[in-house]
Amino acid sequence: MTTLFKIVTVKDEIVIGLTDAELDALGGRDAGAVARALKTRGELTAWQYAVRKAATGELEQAPRQKVGLLAHESLRVEPYPTPLAVRAHD
């Protein structure tokens, strides 16, 4: 399963997706664990997610590109609930 999080900075915001295994490696499955990992490690690589049309024509959240996140004091991590299907990344 992939869980989505919104990363909010003073400049912009993006949505990232992390698998259960990736979250377990960070030490938890919530926004706090992601924020703590960023603060501790100073950086984190994740898949950026965006809305797209699936082959069926339905909208879905899908991986767009891998991004690197750098820790910053004004960065905020929030859960990102979505009514759309979430496609797993590799």
Backbone hydrogen bonds, N-H to C=O, Kabsch-Sander energy under -0.5 kcal/mol:
donor,donor_aa,acceptor,acceptor_aa,energy
3,T,18,L,-2.9
5,F,16,I,-2.6
6,K,78,E,-2.9
7,I,5,F,-0.5
7,I,14,I,-3.2
8,V,6,K,-0.6
8,V,76,R,-3.1
9,T,12,D,-3.0
14,I,7,I,-1.9
15,V,49,Y,-0.5
16,I,5,F,-3.0
17,G,47,W,-2.1
18,L,3,T,-2.4
20,D,1,M,-1.3
23,L,19,T,-2.6
24,D,20,D,-2.6
25,A,21,A,-1.9
26,L,22,E,-1.0
26,L,23,L,-0.5
27,G,23,L,-0.8
27,G,24,D,-0.9
28,G,23,L,-2.1
34,V,30,D,-1.5
35,A,31,A,-2.6
36,R,32,G,-2.7
37,A,33,A,-2.3
38,L,34,V,-2.3
39,K,35,A,-2.3
40,T,36,R,-2.9
41,R,37,A,-3.0
42,G,38,L,-2.4
44,L,69,L,-2.1
46,A,67,V,-2.4
47,W,17,G,-0.9
48,Q,65,Q,-3.5
49,Y,15,V,-3.1
50,A,62,A,-2.3
52,R,60,E,-2.5
54,A,58,E,-3.7
57,G,54,A,-2.0
60,E,52,R,-2.6
61,Q,85,A,-3.1
62,A,50,A,-2.8
62,A,60,E,-0.6
64,R,48,Q,-3.6
65,Q,48,Q,-0.9
67,V,46,A,-3.3
69,L,44,L,-3.5
71,A,42,G,-2.5
75,L,72,H,-1.6
76,R,8,V,-2.7
78,E,6,K,-2.5
80,Y,4,L,-2.0
85,A,59,L,-0.7
87,R,61,Q,-3.1
87,R,85,A,-0.6
